[in-house]
Amino acid sequence: MCRNIRVLHNFEPPATPDEVQAAALQYVRKVGGATKPSAVNQVAFDRAVAAVAAATQELLDALVTTAPPKDREVEAAKAKARAAERYGS
């Protein structure tokens, strides 16, 4: 589940709200132990996702770095090369 959580800090362009939301959803799924909560737990699940997304955005907004922003396409190409090496495809 958590393999889908990506580094969101120091990219150009910055992380989108959708990326922050997706990371929050993956985190809550992992912690909650379910990819889809039962109907009785849906409200608590949704509230947790919203809280984690808000905390994540607050963190991203507060972080400071002197490193130049990373290029998304370059980082994606590096990840693809690592996967090809690891899985032989």
C-alpha atoms as an extended CHARMM CRD file, in Angstrom:
* protein
*
        89  EXT
         1         1  MET       CA              0.0000000000        0.0000000000        0.0000000000  PROA      1               0.0000000000
         2         2  CYS       CA              2.5580000000        2.6060000000        1.0530000000  PROA      2               0.0000000000
         3         3  ARG       CA              4.7440000000        2.1330000000       -2.0050000000  PROA      3               0.0000000000
         4         4  ASN       CA              2.5190000000        4.7140000000       -3.6780000000  PROA      4               0.0000000000
         5         5  ILE       CA              3.4720000000        7.4560000000       -1.2440000000  PROA      5               0.0000000000
         6         6  ARG       CA              6.0640000000        9.6040000000       -2.9850000000  PROA      6               0.0000000000
         7         7  VAL       CA              8.3210000000       12.3980000000       -1.8390000000  PROA      7               0.0000000000
         8         8  LEU       CA              6.3430000000       15.5950000000       -2.3370000000  PROA      8               0.0000000000
         9         9  HSD       CA              8.8270000000       18.1890000000       -1.0990000000  PROA      9               0.0000000000
        10        10  ASN       CA             11.0750000000       20.3340000000       -3.2870000000  PROA      10              0.0000000000
        11        11  PHE       CA              9.6730000000       19.6060000000       -6.7320000000  PROA      11              0.0000000000
        12        12  GLU       CA              8.9920000000       21.9560000000       -9.5890000000  PROA      12              0.0000000000
        13        13  PRO       CA              6.1040000000       22.3210000000      -10.0770000000  PROA      13              0.0000000000
        14        14  PRO       CA              5.1060000000       21.8850000000       -6.4180000000  PROA      14              0.0000000000
        15        15  ALA       CA              2.9450000000       19.0070000000       -5.2370000000  PROA      15              0.0000000000
        16        16  THR       CA             -0.6940000000       19.3650000000       -6.2090000000  PROA      16              0.0000000000
        17        17  PRO       CA             -3.5930000000       19.0260000000       -3.7830000000  PROA      17              0.0000000000
        18        18  ASP       CA             -4.4580000000       15.7450000000       -5.5390000000  PROA      18              0.0000000000
        19        19  GLU       CA             -0.9740000000       14.3640000000       -4.8020000000  PROA      19              0.0000000000
        20        20  VAL       CA             -1.2390000000       15.4030000000       -1.1600000000  PROA      20              0.0000000000
        21        21  GLN       CA             -4.6920000000       13.8060000000       -0.9290000000  PROA      21              0.0000000000
        22        22  ALA       CA             -3.4520000000       10.5650000000       -2.5430000000  PROA      22              0.0000000000
        23        23  ALA       CA             -0.5460000000       10.3370000000       -0.0880000000  PROA      23              0.0000000000
        24        24  ALA       CA             -2.9060000000       10.9370000000        2.8410000000  PROA      24              0.0000000000
        25        25  LEU       CA             -5.2870000000        8.2690000000        1.5750000000  PROA      25              0.0000000000
        26        26  GLN       CA             -2.4590000000        5.7170000000        1.2570000000  PROA      26              0.0000000000
        27        27  TYR       CA             -1.2240000000        6.5300000000        4.7560000000  PROA      27              0.0000000000
        28        28  VAL       CA             -4.6620000000        6.1490000000        6.3380000000  PROA      28              0.0000000000
        29        29  ARG       CA             -5.2650000000        2.9090000000        4.4270000000  PROA      29              0.0000000000
        30        30  LYS       CA             -1.9880000000        1.5000000000        5.7480000000  PROA      30              0.0000000000
        31        31  VAL       CA             -2.5460000000        2.5790000000        9.3380000000  PROA      31              0.0000000000
        32        32  GLY       CA             -6.2010000000        1.5090000000        9.2780000000  PROA      32              0.0000000000
        33        33  GLY       CA             -5.3770000000       -1.8440000000        7.7130000000  PROA      33              0.0000000000
        34        34  ALA       CA             -7.9760000000       -1.6340000000        4.9660000000  PROA      34              0.0000000000
        35        35  THR       CA             -8.1000000000       -0.2750000000        1.4460000000  PROA      35              0.0000000000
        36        36  LYS       CA            -11.8290000000        0.3160000000        1.7720000000  PROA      36              0.0000000000
        37        37  PRO       CA            -13.3610000000        0.8600000000        5.2090000000  PROA      37              0.0000000000
        38        38  SER       CA            -16.6720000000       -0.6260000000        6.2260000000  PROA      38              0.0000000000
        39        39  ALA       CA            -19.7090000000        1.6410000000        6.0250000000  PROA      39              0.0000000000
        40        40  VAL       CA            -19.6920000000        2.1110000000        9.7910000000  PROA      40              0.0000000000
        41        41  ASN       CA            -16.0630000000        3.3440000000        9.6690000000  PROA      41              0.0000000000
        42        42  GLN       CA            -16.3200000000        5.5090000000        6.5370000000  PROA      42              0.0000000000
        43        43  VAL       CA            -16.8350000000        8.8210000000        8.3730000000  PROA      43              0.0000000000
        44        44  ALA       CA            -13.8430000000        8.2370000000       10.6540000000  PROA      44              0.0000000000
        45        45  PHE       CA            -11.7460000000        7.1530000000        7.6570000000  PROA      45              0.0000000000
        46        46  ASP       CA            -12.6840000000       10.2390000000        5.6240000000  PROA      46              0.0000000000
        47        47  ARG       CA            -12.0310000000       12.5310000000        8.5860000000  PROA      47              0.0000000000
        48        48  ALA       CA             -8.5830000000       10.9600000000        9.0860000000  PROA      48              0.0000000000
        49        49  VAL       CA             -7.7090000000       11.3830000000        5.3920000000  PROA      49              0.0000000000
        50        50  ALA       CA             -8.6820000000       15.0630000000        5.5600000000  PROA      50              0.0000000000
        51        51  ALA       CA             -6.6360000000       15.6010000000        8.7320000000  PROA      51              0.0000000000
        52        52  VAL       CA             -3.5500000000       13.8750000000        7.3230000000  PROA      52              0.0000000000
        53        53  ALA       CA             -3.8490000000       15.8080000000        4.0470000000  PROA      53              0.0000000000
        54        54  ALA       CA             -4.0760000000       19.0930000000        5.9650000000  PROA      54              0.0000000000
        55        55  ALA       CA             -1.0610000000       18.1920000000        8.1180000000  PROA      55              0.0000000000
        56        56  THR       CA              0.8980000000       17.1470000000        5.0260000000  PROA      56              0.0000000000
        57        57  GLN       CA              0.1460000000       20.4030000000        3.2240000000  PROA      57              0.0000000000
        58        58  GLU       CA              1.0720000000       22.3890000000        6.3420000000  PROA      58              0.0000000000
        59        59  LEU       CA              4.3830000000       20.5150000000        6.5090000000  PROA      59              0.0000000000
        60        60  LEU       CA              5.1440000000       21.0620000000        2.8220000000  PROA      60              0.0000000000
        61        61  ASP       CA              4.3610000000       24.7660000000        3.1670000000  PROA      61              0.0000000000
        62        62  ALA       CA              6.6790000000       25.1150000000        6.1810000000  PROA      62              0.0000000000
        63        63  LEU       CA              9.6990000000       23.1630000000        4.9150000000  PROA      63              0.0000000000
        64        64  VAL       CA             12.7030000000       25.2200000000        3.8000000000  PROA      64              0.0000000000
        65        65  THR       CA             15.5810000000       24.0260000000        1.6530000000  PROA      65              0.0000000000
        66        66  THR       CA             18.5390000000       25.5390000000       -0.1250000000  PROA      66              0.0000000000
        67        67  ALA       CA             18.6720000000       22.6740000000       -2.6370000000  PROA      67              0.0000000000
        68        68  PRO       CA             17.4030000000       23.4250000000       -6.1150000000  PROA      68              0.0000000000
        69        69  PRO       CA             13.9730000000       21.9550000000       -6.8900000000  PROA      69              0.0000000000
        70        70  LYS       CA             13.9400000000       18.5150000000       -8.4810000000  PROA      70              0.0000000000
        71        71  ASP       CA             12.4780000000       17.9870000000      -11.9230000000  PROA      71              0.0000000000
        72        72  ARG       CA              9.5740000000       15.5170000000      -11.8880000000  PROA      72              0.0000000000
        73        73  GLU       CA             10.4060000000       14.0380000000      -15.2800000000  PROA      73              0.0000000000
        74        74  VAL       CA             14.0620000000       13.4690000000      -14.4000000000  PROA      74              0.0000000000
        75        75  GLU       CA             13.1230000000       11.8260000000      -11.0890000000  PROA      75              0.0000000000
        76        76  ALA       CA             10.5270000000        9.6240000000      -12.8350000000  PROA      76              0.0000000000
        77        77  ALA       CA             13.1490000000        8.4990000000      -15.3620000000  PROA      77              0.0000000000
        78        78  LYS       CA             15.5490000000        7.6260000000      -12.5320000000  PROA      78              0.0000000000
        79        79  ALA       CA             12.8390000000        5.6080000000      -10.7750000000  PROA      79              0.0000000000
        80        80  LYS       CA             12.0060000000        3.7890000000      -13.9960000000  PROA      80              0.0000000000
        81        81  ALA       CA             15.6870000000        2.9100000000      -14.5010000000  PROA      81              0.0000000000
        82        82  ARG       CA             15.9430000000        1.5970000000      -10.9260000000  PROA      82              0.0000000000
        83        83  ALA       CA             12.8280000000       -0.5320000000      -11.4410000000  PROA      83              0.0000000000
        84        84  ALA       CA             14.1750000000       -1.9230000000      -14.7190000000  PROA      84              0.0000000000
        85        85  GLU       CA             17.4270000000       -2.8440000000      -12.9940000000  PROA      85              0.0000000000
        86        86  ARG       CA             15.6310000000       -4.3860000000      -10.0160000000  PROA      86              0.0000000000
        87        87  TYR       CA             12.9980000000       -6.3240000000      -11.9530000000  PROA      87              0.0000000000
        88        88  GLY       CA             14.9070000000       -6.8960000000      -15.1640000000  PROA      88              0.0000000000
        89        89  SER       CA             12.3890000000       -5.3560000000      -17.5080000000  PROA      89              0.0000000000
